[in-house]
Amino acid sequence: MKVAQFITEQLVQWGVSRVYGVAGDAIFAWLDTLGRQEKLEYIPCKHEAAAAMMASAEAKLTGRPAVCIATMGPGAINLLNGLADAYADHVPVIAITGHVETQKLGGGYKQYIPLEDVTRPITQYQATVVHPQAIGEVMHKAFVCAMHQKGVAHIAICKDVFERMTSAQIVPRLPRVASAVRPDRIEMEHAAELLLQSRRPILLLGIGARETAQSCLQLAEMLGAGILLTLGAKGILEDAHPLVLGGLGEGGSETALLALAEADLLVILGASWFPRAFLPKELAIVHVDTNPESIHAHPKLNSVTANLDDVLPLWLRRLESRRMDHAWEEQVERWHARFWEETQSITEQKADELVKPETLFHTLGKVVNEDAIIALDTGEHTIWFNRAFRGKAQFPLFSGKWRTMGFGLPAAIAAKLTYPKRQVVCITGDGGFQINLAELMTAAEQQISFLLIVVNNGTLGLEQMKMVQAGFKPFGVRLNNPDFVLWAQACGVQGQVVENVSALEPQLRQALNSGRLTLLDVRCTSPTLTERKKQIPFQAQA
């Protein structure tokens, strides 16, 4: 068969449902093949970066390889921002791009660039296919590397190769990727001793604790420990649980800092990053991670390189003999009550006022489905979401370590395509939305329904606040926004403006229940520096 057909059939065989991309002449032959079959869905995007973000979002949701495609030169380069997100957050994404004809490699041909060199810093595997017989081996290697190393693989295929015949054989299945790490019993036992000796422990749970959330909760209950949740862990346990004290960092709670100031041990489970500036310098730490590269250098750190599935059962058995310090548990529960009151205090507003971002997210938490997927863009609204949204079992989908603006809308599109029966909400700032504004048309073309909330305060809020805090005069951060509702209507999408607090909850409920793709332009306040310091006195506590 032709290489273009082989690629398509092999992707289907390996369980790929869709590919995200933008058309270009170097992949015309493959697009022709995609258009003649129905097993592999092609999602035409408006920009290649958004296509790569969609693939990254799908991989974050499923843990399985997702695929984005583009033409040579500018098309391939445009993928890089989305691919960097997958690279930074360690999720498997396969980028397949066209390339110049084989006889033009290395020459002065238009749109030529050495793609392997360009993608190497953010890929676990990169290859250029110049012969049709190589396609099977290269695809297999790309998928296995992306899965095993949890990252990005890039395949560039010369334009003329797509139409050439190959005798490569379809491989029915990929090898199983073993994720087990051989734990060190001494490490685990030493950490267990620290837990036994601790009288005032705190647990910090990250996204890696999602699969073992109930065991982590059992550990906390046996210790009487307070629980802090990273943004990625939000929703693995209900915020309403009496041991949960909020988050840590800029989007964390004041209560978390009070608890850490009194704690004698912090146990980090499933979090590869934590804001060290917010931790007391003398606090002892136990950090469990499967990847030693994710365990931070810290003078008070006790590392355990292992799977939580191996560590937690051993710890739970050892802790059966531990005497509970009920005084600490009771203090944690008092802090939880204070944490709960924090949100109430920062969201108190009059009915006719502009909506504060914290009020928006607190209200959203009341009306959204418990298992909803929340696609977050990057910006100040992410901090307020982490502080004010009271999670139950929702799944936050965001750009973690790369933190690119523009991620929210593409992520929401991928989420709804991947899980069409689940409620999806996209939260984006007015700046982030404008980066991928055209993808609203992509969502409309796919005939999918979700709620798109635009936090509209006319500024790049996080940049403005950081400039002020650094002693600079804000410049280049003000936004001259278009009429977002008119843009939505031009795309055939329902759009509404939320003018004040009294309209917020009714319009959120109406939009969520409409069964339509709906944009809510929420006119929000921009917190002043004074308000921010009052509400987040982190640096004074660090």
N, C-alpha and C positions, 0 to 999 in steps of 0.2 A: 504494500500500500504506500501511498505518498506520506511523506513525513508529517504533513499537516493533519492527515487523518489519523496517523499513529499517535500523535500527541493527544488528540481529542479522545480517542478510545482508551488510551492508557490512563488519562486523568479520570475518566468515568470509572474505570476498573478499580482505581484506588480510592473511590468514594468522594471525589470532588464533584460538587453539585453545580457550582457556578464559577465564572471568572469575571473579574472586574477590569475594565480597560477603556482605552481610547483608540480609535482607528488611526491607521497610518500606512503608507505604501509598503513598508518593509514587512507587514504582516497581512497584506491583502489575501494571500493564498490561504492563510489559516482562517481569516474571517469568513472567506467563502465557504470553507468546510464547516465552520461553526453554524453558519446560516442554513446549512442543508441538513441539520440533525436537531434532535430535540432533547437528548439526554443531558447535555451540558449547556447550562444557561449562560448566556453572555449578557453582562450588565454594562451598557454603554454609559460611560461617565463623561463629565464635561472637562475634567482635568486629571492628568495621570496621578498627581499627588493624592487626590481624593480617592482614586481607585486603589492605590496602595494602602491608604488609611482604612478603606473598607475591608481589604484583605486582612490587615492587622487586627481590626476589630472582630472580624469573624473568627480568627485564630484565637483571640483572647476569650471569646465566648465558648468555643468548642474544644480547644486544645489540639485540634487537628490542622494539618496544613491547609492554608488558603492560598488562592492564586490570583495574581494581577498580571496584566499584559499591557504592552505598549510597543510602539514602533521604535526605530533606531534613533540615535542622536538626541534631539530635544525631548522626545517622548520618554526615552529611557532615563534621561537626567531628571525629568519632572517627577519620576517615581520616587526619587531618593528621600524626600522628606517623610513620606509614609513608610518607606522601608526602614528608615532610621528609627521610627517609632517601634516597629516590630523587633528590630535589633536591640533597642534599649530595654524593652520589656520582655525579651526572651520568649517570643512566640514564633511558631513555624510559618513562614510565608515564602512562597515560591514566586519569583518574578521571572516571567518569560518575555523576552523582547526580541524584536527583529534586529538585524545588523546589515551592514552593507554587503553586497555580493562578495563571494569568496575572493574573486580576482582583484577586488578593490581594497582588501584589508591592508591597513598601514599606509595607504596612499592619501592623496589630497582630495578625496571624494567628498562631496557635500554631505554634511551631517555625520561624517565619520569622527569617532572618538574611541580610544581604547577602553571599552566598557569594563573589561576585567579590572583594569587599574582603577577606574572610577569607583566601582562598587566594592572593591576589596575591603576598605575599612569597616563596612557595615554588613558584610556577608560572611557566613561560615563556609560558603562554597560558591565558586564562580567559574563558568566555563563558556567557551565559544564553540558552537557546533558548525564545523566546516565540511563535514561529510555525513551523508544520510545514515550510514551504518552506525554512527556514534550515538544517535539520538536515544536509544533505549538505555544504554549504560549511563549516559549523562543524566537522564531524567531520574533513574533509580538512585544514583549517587546524590543528586540534589535533594530529593525527598528524604532520604535516610539522614543526610547531614542536618537538614532543617529540623527534623523530628528529634534526632538524638542530641544535637547541640542547642536545640531550642532557639532558633534564629532564622536568618534569611539566607536563601540560596538564589542565585541569579543565573539564568541560562540565556545567552545571546545566540540567536540562530540566524545565520546568513540568509538574506532574502531569497536567494536562488535555491537554498536547501529545502525550503518548505515544499516545493513542487517536485522534488526528486523522489524516486522510489527507494524504499528501504526494506530490507528483509528482517529487521529487528522484530523480535517476538514480544507480544503483549505479556507482561508479567502479572499474574492474577492477584498477587498480594505482596505487600511490603513486609519486610522482616519486623518482628516485634522489637520494640525499643525498650530495653530494660532500664528502669529508673531507680532500681534499688542501689543503696549505698551501704557498703559493709560498715556497720557502726563499731565504734571502739567501746567495749564494755567499761573500761576504766573511766573514759570520759563521761559516759552516762551515769555511772555510779557516783563519780565525784560531784556532778551536777545534782544528783538526787540528795547527796549529803547537804549541799547548800540549801536545797529546798527544805529539808528536815530541820535545819538550824535556823532558817529564816522565821522571823516573827511578824514581819510587815512586808509581805511580797506584793508585787504588781506584775501582771502579765500584759505584754504588748503583742497583739495578734495582727498578722499581716495577711495578704491575699493567699499566701502559701498554706495558711491554716484552714482554708475553706473546706477542704475535704475531711478534716479531723476536728471540726468545730465542736462537736458534742463532747469529744474526749478533752478538748481544751477547756470547755465549760466545766466538766467534771473535775479537772485538775484545779481550776479556780475555786470551785465550791469546797473541795477538800482542804485547800489552803486558806480559804476565806480571803482570797486575793482580789484586789481591784483589777478590772479589765479595761485596757485601752485598745482602741481599734484604729488602725490606719484607714485611709480612704478606701483602699482596695479591699479591706476586711469589713467595711460597712455592710450590714445585712447578713453576715454569717451568724450573728447573734442579735437578738433584739436589743435596741438601745434601752428599752424599758426594764431589762433585767437589773435587779438591785445591786449587782456587782459592777455594772458597766459605768465608766466614768468619763466617756467621751474619747476624743482623739488627742494626738500629740503633735505639736508644731504650730505653724501659723493658723491652721484650721482646727486646732484642738480646743480644749476647754480649759478655763481657769482652774476648775476642780482637779483636772489631771495634774497640774503643776503642784497644787497643794498636797496631793497624795504622794507624788514623787519626792517631795521635800521631806516627807516623813518615812518613806519606804527604806528598807534595808536590802532589798534585792529586786532587780528587774529581770524578768524572764521573757525573752523575745522569741516568738514562735512564728515562723512563716513570713517574716518581714526581712527583706534584703536591704532595706534602707530605713534609717531612723534619724531624726534631727538631733545630733549630739549636743548642740548648743542648748537644748531645752532640758538636759539631764543634769542633776547634781553631780559634781565632779567625783565625789567619793562613793557614789552608788555602785555596788557590785552588780555585775550583769552576767546572765547566762544566755547565750545566743545559740539557737539550734537552726541549722540550715543544711541542705543537702550539698550545697556548693560552697566550698571553703573560700572562694573568691568573694562571696557575698558577706562573709563574716568580717566585721570592721576591726581594725586595730584599735585597741582601747586598753589602757593600763589595768582596769578592773574587770576585764572581760574573761569569762570562762566559756570557751567554744565547745560545741558538740556538733561534729559533722555526721549527720544521720538523717534518716527520714523520721518524721513525726510519728508515723505508724510503729516504728521500732522503739522510740524513746518514751512516748506517753504511757503505753501499758506497763513498762518497767517502773516508771515514776509513780504511777497510780498504785501499784502493788507496794512499793516502798513506803508510800505515804499513809498506808492503812494504820501504821503504828504511831503516826504523828499526833500529838495532842493539839487540838484546835485552839488558837488564840481568839476567843470570841470577841474580845475587846477590839481587836483590829478589824474583824469582820463587821462589827457594829459601826465602827468609824467609817469603813468603806461605804456602808449603806447610808450613813448620814451624808457622806460626800455625794453619793448618787442622787439623793434628794436635792442637794444643792445644784448638781449638774442639771437636773431636770428643771429647776427654777431659773437657771441661767438663760435658757432659751426663752422662757416666758418673759423675762425681764428685757431681753434685747429685741423682742418682737412686739412689744406693746406699742400700739399706734392708734391714732384717731382715724375714724372711718374715711374722712375726706383727704387724708394725706397721701402723698406719693408712696409707693410701696418700697420698703427697705428690702434689700436682697435676702436678709435673714428672715424677714416675715414671709417672703415668697416661698422659701424652701421649707419653713416650718409648716406653712399652710399646705404645700404640696404633699408633705408627709402624711397629712390627714386624709387626703382624697385619692392618692395613687394606690394601685393594686399592690398587695404584699409581695408578689413575685415579679414586679415590673423590672424591666431593664432601663436603667437611667444612664443615658449617654451624655457625658459631660465634656464640654469644651474646656480649654485652658484659660484661666483668668481669675480675677478676684472673686467672681461668683463661685468658683470651686472651693475657696476657703470658707465662704459663708454656707455653702451646701454642707460641708463637713461639720461645721459647727451647729447648724440649725435644723438640718433634716433629721428627723427621728426615724431611723431605719428599722425595718422588720425583717423581711427576707429579700429585699430588693438587691439587684446586681448592678453596682456602679461600673460603668465602662468608660475608660478615660486614657489619656496619654500620660503614662506614669513618669518615667524618667526622662523621656524626650521632651514632654510638655509642649507640644506644638499647638499653636492656635489653629483653629479651623478643623479640629478633629471631630467635634461633636456631631455635626450633621451627617458626614459620611459614616460615622460609627452607628448612628441611629438607623440609617438606611440598611447597612449590613445586618444589624440586629433584627430588624423586622423581616428581612428576607430569610434570615437563618431560623428565626423562631416566629413565624407569622401569627401564631395564636397567642403570643404573649404581649402584654401591654408594653409599649416602648415610649419613653419620654426623652426628648432631647433638650438639654439646657445649654444655651450658648450666649456669650456676650455679644453686644452689637459689633465689636471689633472682630471677634472670631467668626461670627456669622458671615461678615462681608468677605472674608478670605475665601470661603467656598460657597458664596451666595448662589452660584449657578447650579449647584447640586440639588437645590430645591426642585428644579425642573427634572432632575434625574429621579427624585422621589415620586414626583407626579407621574412621570412616564411609567414607572413601575407599578403604579396604582396601589401603593401601600398606604396604610393609615397609621399615624402616630402624632403625638403632640410635640410641637416645636415651640419652646419658650425662649424668647429673646429678651435678655436682661438689658434693657435700653436705658443707659445713663449718660450717653454722649461722650464717653471717655474710655481710654484704656486704663481702667481703674487701678490694676495692680502696678502698672508702670508709673502711673501718676503718684501713687502712694509711696512707692519705693524711691522715686526721685526726691520727694519731699523729705522722707526719712534720711536720705543720704546727704541732705543739705543743698540739693539742686532746685532750681526753679523749673517746674514742669514745663516741658516744651515738646511739641510733636505728639502729644497724647490725646488731644481733643479730637472728637469725631464729628464730622458733618454727615449725619446719617440720612439715607433716603427714607422714603415712606415704605416701611417694611410690609405693611398691609397691602399697599398697591402692588408691590413686587409679588407678594403671594398670589394676589388675584390675577396678575398677569400670567402666572404659572398655572392657573386653574386651581389654586389652593385656597381654602377658607382662611381668612385672616381677621383678627380682631385686636383692638387696643384695650389694654387694661389701664384705666386712668388713675384709680385710687384703691385704697385698702378695701373699701366696702364691696367693690366689684370683683375682687380677686378670687375668692373662693367660689362664688357662683359661676364665674367664667371658666375657672379650672375644671369644675365638675362637668359643665356643659361640653367643653372641648373633649374631655376624656371619654365622655359617654356618646359622643357624636358618631363614632365609627368612621371619621373622616380625617384626612391629613389636615391639621389645623395649626396655624401660626398664631401665637399670642404675643403681641408686642407689649411687654410689661414695662411701663414707665417707672423706672426705679431711681431712688436717691443714690448719690455717690457719697459714701461716708467721709467725713472730714478726718484729718489726722488726729485731732483731739479725741473724737469718738473712738477711733481705732485704738489709740493708746489706752484709753479707758477700758475698752472691752477686751483687749488682748495684751495684758501687761507681761508678755512672755520674757522679754529680754531682762527685765528686772529680777525675774525669778531664776534665770538660767545660771 
